[in-house]
Amino acid sequence: MDELAAAIAYHRRRGVPIEVAGPAPDAAIRTLEARCGFALPASYRDFLARLGALSFRGRHLAGIVGDRIDNDSRCAWHATE
């Protein structure tokens, strides 16, 4: 995660618009896991706990904003396998 923080800082110094939603509450992360039916990977839980969600150049990267999880949980988690 330190690499991600460094990458965010690097791009912000260069004027790239990056928005961070802020930490997602643990209760919201547990709710997402319950909706998905499985435990999220530790790295993604860490991302949610530290950043919540991220927008880079106007493109939203999956996450939780505050304690809001849309009814369609794919907005916060999508398995590619």
Secondary structure, DSSP 8 states (H G I E B T S, - for coil): -HHHHHHHHHHHHTT--EEE-----HHHHHHHHHHHTS---HHHHHHHHHHS-EEETTEEES--BTTB--SSGGGT-----
